[in-house]
Each structure stands twice: as structure tokens, then as C-alpha cells.
Amino acid sequence: MPSKRLNLLIVAAGLGVNFYGLYGVKFGLPMVGYGGHFQFLTVVGLLVTTLSFTVRIINLLTGTLGPVYEALTAIATPVEGLISALYWPIVLYDKKMLVPDDTIFDLPLALDISLHLIPTIVCWADFMIFNTKFKRSPIHILAIYAFTMAYFVWVNVCYEHNGYWPYPLFGMFKNDTQRGAFFLGCGWFCSVLYKIIAKGHFNIHLGDKKEAVKNLKDRKSQ
């Protein structure tokens, strides 16, 4: 059985990193325009992850808010995986796909990792190792697609106000149909990540499940 104290320590550390990331973005990277920093998937995802970590800590300390945590982590974990999977290859290939030509791309390494890597690691560790009560649900997949398309609508609203996309990558598509297909593809990728971590979770905790079934049978036979 995973250690509750270790789980609390890891999630608390992850929450601290998230606060550092949000603080660094807010005060270190000035942003103008409609939507501000919340135009960016990284920041939106980090906000959801921060809420997930906060609720998780409350859940570990009090045993409450379990369903809220399950809903948040089912979205945050694959979305953070998507952010890391997209961000690092794109940065290595062409940074200009993520920032305009006239922007100085000088994100400090510590802040960069805090935004695009550590939240993913903590999310996946908490989900796969410590979340022993997780149950796979099609509602989680629906929530992932709903989040993806909500962000698609949101960036279009920001574009209508600002006249530019938060990521130049979005402007490379010819029309909204292509952009929508890209977002659907991202939603599909998140759903695949969800299925992968759900399968990994099942394999990791298979022994715990067998033991729980055995204990239940023993109680019924008494």
C-alpha cells in the first residue's frame, strides 16, 4: 500500500512548484491583451493542476472531496502530459511556433521546467502510484474532450479581441476547420494518454485489488 505521508509530501512539493510557476508567469512575463496569461494552454492546464493538487491535499488530510479530486486529476493528468509532449519537441524544432518573431524567448530554465515538466511528473506519480481508489470512467474521456473544445472556443474568443493567436502555431492553419481538427486531435491524444495511465494504474495496483477481493470473500465466509 503506497505511503499516504509520501503522497502528501510529493503533492505538496508539486503544489509549491505550481505556485512558483504561476508567480513567475504573472510577474516575470508581462502579458497584455484580452485573456492575459490565460490565453495559453500551459497556464490554463497549470491552473487546473493546481486546483487538483490543492483538492488532493485536502482529500489526504480529511478524506473528503474525493469525487472532485477524481474529476480534476482525470483532466489534469493527460492535459499536462499533452503539454509536455507538445512543448519540448516544438521548442527543439522551432521556438517561433510558440512565440512571435518579435518576442525575446528567454524563459529561465527553472521556470520553464516548473511550467512544462514537473507538473506532469507529479500528476502522473500521484495518479498511477498513490491514487488507489481510481476507477476508469467514460465520463472522464468526455470531460477531456469538453476541456479541449472549451479551450478551442476560448482561444478563438481571444483572437477576435486581440487579432492574434496566443501561439503562432495556431495561425499556421488555413481556417477554423483545420484548427478544430488539430484540437480534436489533441483531445484524442489526451484520451489515449488517459487510457495508458489507466492501464498502467490497473497493472500497478493489481495485487491490491486481488487482496481487496480476497478480504471481501473472507468476510462473507465468516
N, C-alpha and C positions, 0 to 999 in steps of 0.2 A: 504494500500500500504506500503510495507516494506520501512524502512528508508534508503536512499542512504548513508547518513553520517555514520550510524551504520554499514552498509555493508562495507564501505571503512575502517572503524576502525578495524573491525574483520579480514578482508583480510590482511590489513597492519600488524596487530599483528601476523597473521599466517605466513606471509612472513618473518617477523623478526625471528620467531621460526625456520622456514626452514633454514634461513641463519646460525642461531646458530647450527642447526643440521649438515649442510654441513661443517661448520667450525670445529666443534667438531670431525667429521669423518676424515676430511682431516689432521688435525694437532694433534688430540688426539689418533687416531688409525692408526699407520703406516701400509701401505699395499704394499707388493711387488708383482711382477708377472704381467703378461700380463692382461691389463684391469684395474688394480689397484682397487680402491674402486667401480668402475663402473661395476664390476662383480656382485655386489649384487643388487637384485631387490629393496631392501629398498632405496638404493641410486639412482638408475635409476628412481624409482617412485617419490622420493623426488625432483629430478631434473625436472621432468615433472610437478609436482605440483607447484614448484617454478616458472616455466615459466607461468603456468596457473594463479597464484596469481598476478604475475607482469603484465600480459596482462589484467587481471581483473581490476587492479587499473587504468591502462591507459584507459580502457573502461569506467570506472565510472567517470573519470575526463574529458575525451574528447568525449566520445560517439563513439569512433572508435574501430576497431579491434574486433567487436562483433563476426563474424564468427570464427576468430582464437580462441577467448576465448571459444566459444561453443565446438569446436573440442577438445581443450586441457582439458577442465573440464569434457567432456564426457568420456575421458580416465582416467584422474587423479582420479576422484571421486570413481569409482568402484575399480581401482587398489589399492588405499590407503585403501579402505575397505577390499580388499583381504589381503593386508599386515598385517593389524591389526588382521584380523580373523585367519590368519595362525600363526603369530608370537607369540602372547600371550599364546594360548593353547600349542604350541610346547615348548616354554620356560618353562612352568609349568610342562609339561610332561617329557621332556628330552632335556636339553640345548645342548647336544652333537650332536643333529640332525642339529644344526645350526652352531656350531663351532667345529673345530678339537679337538681331545683329548689333544694335547699339547698346546692349546691356553687357556690363562687365561681369563675367561669370567667375566670381571669386568667393564661392561658398566655403567657409572654413571646414576642414576635414571633420572635426569633432561634430559640428552642426550637421554636416552632410550625412554622417553615419547615424546621428540621432534621428534624422528625418526619414532616411531611406533604408536602414538596415536593422538597427536594434529593435524597433517596434515589431518588425516581422519575426525576429528570433524569439522575443519574449512571448508574442502571441502564439506562435507555433508550439513553444515549450509548454506554456500553460494549457493550451488546448489538448495536445496529444499526450502529455505525461501526467498532468495533475487533474484534468477535468474528467474524473472517473464517472460522473453522472451523465455525461453526454449521450444523447440519443439522436441518431441521424433522422432528419425530417425533410420532406419535400417543401415544407413551408420555408425552411432556411434557403433553399435554392430560389424560391420565389422572391424572398427578401433580397437576395443578392442581385437578381435581375432588376428588381424595383429600385434598389440603390443606384445601380448602373445607369438606368434610364433617367432617374431623377437628376443625376449629375449631368447627363446629356442635356436635359432641358435647362438646367441651371446655367451651364456654360453658354448656351445659346442666348439666354436672357442677358447674361453679362456682355456678350458680343453685341447685342442690339443696343446696349447702353454705351459701351466703350469703343466699339468699332474695331476691336482687335481680339484675338483669341488668347487665353492665358498661356497656352503652349503653341508656338508656331507650327508644331506638328499638325494641329487641327486645321490650320489654314492650307495645308498641302492637299487636302481633299477637294474635289471639284464641286461638291454640293453636299447638302444635308443628308442625302441618301447614303452617300459613301461614308460620311461621318457617323451616321446612325449605325451602319453596318459594322464600322470599327468598334463602336461602343458595345454593340451586341456581341461582337467577338470577344471583347474584354470581359463581358458578363459571362459568356460561355467559359472562358479561361478560368474565371473565378469559381464557377461551378465545378469545373474539373479539379481545381485545387481543393475545393471543399470535399469532393468525393475521395481524393487521395488522402487527405488528412483524416477523414472519417474511417477509411480502410486501415490506415496506419494506427489510428486510435483503437480500433477493434482488435488488431493483432497484438498491440502492446498490452492491452488490458484483458486479453482472452483468459488468462489464468484467474484474474479477479472475478470475471463473470462466471467461470466454472465453479469457483469456490462459493460464490453467492448462491448459485443454483443448488449446489450440494448442501449448503447450510439450510436452505429453504426446504429441501426434501427431508433433511434430518428433523427439522422442527415439525413437519407434517406427520412424520412417522412416530413421533413421541406421543 
